[in-house]
Amino acid sequence: MSKSATVRARVEPELKHEAERVFADLGLSATQAVTLFYRQVAMRKGLPFDVVIPNATTLKTFEDTDSGRNIVVCKDAADMFEKLGI
């Protein structure tokens, strides 16, 4: 099938730049990334990822970590598991 349809979208310049850096790291052009997204939507008959609104606990965690509060630093995986009691 020939590629003749056009998709246009307006996004914030920084978001576009950041996303295109990721695409480049993955070896994808923006067109290939959009095509990949559309193919996944068509195959799954929905979005290829969960879209959720963070709950109060998650929002509090985001706020804490963004401000540097309540962060537990682990030297390695074993230390992390020990601190978690696993």
C-alpha positions in Angstrom: 0.0 0.0 0.0 1.4 3.4 -0.9 2.0 6.0 1.8 -0.2 8.9 0.7 -2.0 10.0 3.9 -0.7 12.8 6.0 -0.8 13.3 9.8 -0.2 16.7 11.2 0.0 17.6 14.9 1.1 20.6 16.9 3.3 19.9 19.9 5.5 21.9 22.2 9.0 22.3 20.6 10.9 20.9 23.6 8.6 17.8 23.7 9.2 17.3 20.0 13.0 17.7 20.4 13.1 15.3 23.4 11.0 12.7 21.7 13.0 12.9 18.5 16.3 12.4 20.5 14.8 9.1 21.8 13.7 8.1 18.3 17.2 8.8 17.0 18.7 6.6 19.8 16.4 3.9 18.7 17.3 4.3 15.0 13.8 5.6 14.1 12.7 8.7 12.2 9.7 10.6 13.5 7.7 9.1 10.6 8.7 5.6 11.5 7.8 6.2 15.1 4.4 7.5 14.3 3.8 4.6 11.9 4.9 2.2 14.6 2.4 3.9 17.1 -0.4 3.7 14.5 0.3 0.0 13.8 0.2 -0.8 17.5 -3.1 1.1 18.0 -4.6 -0.8 15.0 -3.3 -4.2 16.1 -4.4 -3.7 19.7 -7.6 -1.9 18.9 -6.6 0.7 21.5 -3.6 2.5 22.9 -0.5 0.4 23.3 0.0 1.6 26.9 -2.1 2.3 30.0 -3.4 5.8 30.4 -4.2 6.4 34.0 -4.6 9.3 36.4 -2.1 9.0 39.2 -3.7 8.4 42.6 -2.9 10.6 45.7 -0.1 8.3 46.9 1.6 8.4 43.5 1.3 12.2 43.3 2.8 12.6 46.8 5.7 10.3 45.8 6.3 12.4 42.6 6.3 15.6 44.7 8.6 14.1 47.3 11.1 12.8 44.9 11.1 16.0 42.7 11.9 18.0 45.8 14.5 15.4 47.1 12.5 14.2 50.1 12.0 10.6 51.3 14.5 9.2 48.9 16.3 5.9 49.9 19.6 5.5 48.2 20.9 1.9 47.7 24.5 1.0 46.8 23.4 -2.0 44.7 20.5 -4.4 44.2 21.4 -6.5 47.2 21.3 -3.4 49.4 17.9 -2.4 47.9 16.5 -5.9 48.6 17.8 -5.8 52.2 16.2 -2.4 52.8 13.0 -3.7 51.4 13.1 -6.7 53.6 13.1 -9.1 50.7 
